Amino acid sequence: MPDNTYYLAPYDPDWKREFAELGARIKHALGDVALRVDHIGSTSVEGLAAKPIIDIQVSVASLEPIELYKPQMEAIGFIHQADNEERTKRYFRESPGQKRVHIHVREQGSFGEQFALLFRDYLREHPSEGQLYVAEKRRLMREYPDERQKYVEEKEPMIWEIMRRASRWSQRVGWKPGPAVFSENWPAR
């Protein structure tokens, strides 16, 4: 099987189930600290080919103190990536031997949190935009087959191009994030 960090799989309806299971575990472990838990990234857009890695965004009131959520995340098998350079989130990954998962903890209402939700919602509402994004990712994978970081850097212009259109769309329709599957109103189990 190819390295799942660097190939695109056809859309898999099972990605929704995987997110639902992971999201429920996270919300149960974090309780009210997790204000919302959202499926983000390409696997959250029905019909879109994607790297088969579930991306989850956990929205919290504040990134600090990390002790409010780090021990609980580690208790359910997710490892904090302290070397993550992006200071606007805290990043967690799966334990060794587990299926690859990316968990992005961001402050509720922050630019990063809203960016991920708008990008997802725009692609859900505009399937042709999603197909342009997939075509660009495929092109870049062919161009940089052994340079994952270069691939990541080179897809940024396409992301910002889509986000310009998403911004205009959001203003026309009055977009705001819809309810999360798992939010502060989710019943604890």
C-alpha positions as CSV (number, residue, x, y, z in Angstrom):
1,M,0.0,0.0,0.0
2,P,1.3,3.5,-0.8
3,D,2.4,5.8,2.0
4,N,-0.9,7.3,3.0
5,T,0.7,10.7,3.6
6,Y,1.4,11.2,-0.1
7,Y,-1.3,9.7,-2.4
8,L,-4.9,10.5,-3.2
9,A,-7.5,7.9,-2.7
10,P,-11.0,8.1,-4.3
11,Y,-13.6,9.4,-1.9
12,D,-14.6,6.8,0.7
13,P,-17.9,7.2,2.5
14,D,-16.4,5.4,5.4
15,W,-14.4,8.6,6.2
16,K,-17.6,10.0,7.8
17,R,-17.9,7.0,10.1
18,E,-14.2,7.2,11.0
19,F,-14.6,10.9,11.9
20,A,-17.8,10.1,13.9
21,E,-16.0,7.5,16.0
22,L,-12.9,9.6,16.6
23,G,-14.9,12.8,17.2
24,A,-17.1,11.1,19.8
25,R,-14.0,9.8,21.6
26,I,-12.4,13.2,21.6
27,K,-15.6,15.0,22.8
28,H,-16.2,12.4,25.5
29,A,-12.6,12.8,26.7
30,L,-12.5,16.6,26.7
31,G,-16.1,17.3,27.7
32,D,-16.8,21.0,27.9
33,V,-13.2,22.0,27.0
34,A,-14.0,21.0,23.4
35,L,-16.5,23.7,22.3
36,R,-16.8,22.0,18.9
37,V,-15.2,19.1,17.1
38,D,-15.4,19.3,13.3
39,H,-14.4,17.1,10.4
40,I,-12.2,19.3,8.2
41,G,-9.9,18.8,5.2
42,S,-10.5,17.0,2.0
43,T,-11.9,13.8,3.6
44,S,-14.8,15.9,5.0
45,V,-16.0,16.9,1.4
46,E,-18.2,14.3,-0.1
47,G,-17.0,13.0,-3.5
48,L,-13.5,14.5,-3.2
49,A,-10.4,12.4,-3.7
50,A,-8.1,12.9,-0.7
51,K,-5.1,11.6,1.2
52,P,-6.9,9.0,3.4
53,I,-6.1,10.9,6.6
54,I,-8.9,12.1,8.8
55,D,-8.4,15.8,9.8
56,I,-10.2,16.9,12.9
57,Q,-10.4,20.4,14.3
58,V,-11.1,20.8,18.1
59,S,-12.2,24.3,19.0
60,V,-11.3,25.4,22.6
61,A,-11.7,28.7,24.5
62,S,-7.9,29.1,24.8
63,L,-4.8,27.1,23.7
64,E,-3.3,27.7,27.1
65,P,-3.0,26.1,29.5
66,I,-2.5,23.0,27.4
67,E,-3.0,20.9,30.5
68,L,-6.7,21.4,30.0
69,Y,-6.7,19.0,27.1
70,K,-3.3,17.4,26.5
71,P,-3.5,14.7,29.2
72,Q,-7.0,13.7,28.0
73,M,-5.9,13.6,24.4
74,E,-2.9,11.4,25.3
75,A,-5.1,9.2,27.4
76,I,-7.2,8.3,24.3
77,G,-4.1,7.6,22.2
78,F,-3.2,10.9,20.5
79,I,0.3,12.3,20.9
80,H,1.0,16.0,21.1
81,Q,3.5,17.2,18.4
82,A,5.3,19.8,20.5
83,D,7.7,20.5,17.5
84,N,4.8,21.9,15.4
85,E,5.9,25.3,14.2
86,E,2.4,26.8,13.8
87,R,1.7,28.8,17.0
88,T,-2.0,29.3,16.3
89,K,-2.8,25.7,17.0
90,R,-1.8,22.6,19.0
91,Y,-1.3,19.5,16.9
92,F,-1.8,15.9,17.8
93,R,-1.2,12.7,15.9
94,E,-2.1,9.0,16.3
95,S,-0.1,6.6,18.4
96,P,2.4,4.4,16.7
97,G,0.8,1.6,14.8
98,Q,-2.6,3.4,14.6
99,K,-4.2,4.7,11.4
100,R,-2.9,8.2,10.5
101,V,-5.0,11.1,12.0
102,H,-4.3,14.8,12.2
103,I,-5.9,16.7,15.1
104,H,-5.8,20.5,15.0
105,V,-6.7,22.2,18.3
106,R,-7.5,25.9,17.7
107,E,-9.1,28.7,19.6
108,Q,-12.8,29.2,18.8
109,G,-13.3,32.2,16.6
110,S,-9.6,32.4,15.5
111,F,-8.7,33.0,11.9
112,G,-7.3,29.4,11.6
113,E,-10.4,27.9,12.9
114,Q,-12.7,29.9,10.7
115,F,-10.4,29.4,7.6
116,A,-10.6,25.6,7.9
117,L,-14.4,25.7,8.3
118,L,-15.0,28.1,5.4
119,F,-12.7,26.2,3.1
120,R,-14.5,23.0,3.9
121,D,-18.0,24.5,3.5
122,Y,-17.2,26.3,0.3
123,L,-15.9,23.1,-1.3
124,R,-19.0,21.2,-0.1
125,E,-21.2,23.8,-1.8
126,H,-19.0,24.1,-5.0
127,P,-18.0,20.6,-6.2
128,S,-16.3,21.9,-9.3
129,E,-13.9,24.0,-7.1
130,G,-13.1,20.8,-5.2
131,Q,-12.2,19.0,-8.5
132,L,-9.9,21.9,-9.4
133,Y,-8.2,21.5,-6.1
134,V,-7.8,17.7,-6.6
135,A,-6.4,18.2,-10.1
136,E,-3.8,20.6,-8.7
137,K,-2.8,18.2,-6.0
138,R,-2.4,15.4,-8.5
139,R,-0.3,17.6,-10.7
140,L,1.9,18.6,-7.8
141,M,2.3,15.0,-6.7
142,R,3.5,14.1,-10.2
143,E,5.9,17.1,-10.2
144,Y,7.3,16.5,-6.7
145,P,7.0,12.7,-6.2
146,D,9.7,12.6,-3.5
147,E,9.4,16.1,-2.0
148,R,6.3,16.1,0.2
149,Q,7.2,19.5,1.7
150,K,7.6,21.1,-1.7
151,Y,4.2,19.7,-2.6
152,V,2.7,21.3,0.5
153,E,4.3,24.7,-0.3
154,E,3.3,24.6,-3.9
155,K,-0.4,24.0,-3.3
156,E,-0.7,27.1,-1.2
157,P,-1.5,29.4,-4.2
158,M,-4.4,27.2,-5.2
159,I,-5.7,27.2,-1.6
160,W,-5.6,31.1,-1.5
161,E,-7.2,31.3,-4.9
162,I,-10.1,29.2,-3.7
163,M,-10.3,31.2,-0.4
164,R,-10.7,34.4,-2.4
165,R,-13.7,33.0,-4.1
166,A,-14.9,31.5,-0.8
167,S,-14.6,34.9,0.9
168,R,-16.8,36.5,-1.7
169,W,-19.3,33.6,-1.5
170,S,-19.4,33.9,2.3
171,Q,-20.3,37.6,2.1
172,R,-23.0,37.0,-0.5
173,V,-24.7,34.2,1.5
174,G,-23.9,35.4,5.0
175,W,-21.9,32.3,5.8
176,K,-21.1,31.4,9.4
177,P,-20.0,28.0,10.6
178,G,-23.0,25.6,11.0
179,P,-23.4,23.5,14.1
180,A,-20.6,21.0,14.8
181,V,-21.4,17.4,15.0
182,F,-19.9,17.5,18.5
183,S,-20.3,20.8,20.3
184,E,-20.9,22.1,23.8
185,N,-24.5,21.0,23.4
186,W,-23.5,17.4,22.7
187,P,-24.7,15.0,25.4
188,A,-21.8,13.5,27.4
189,R,-21.9,9.8,27.5
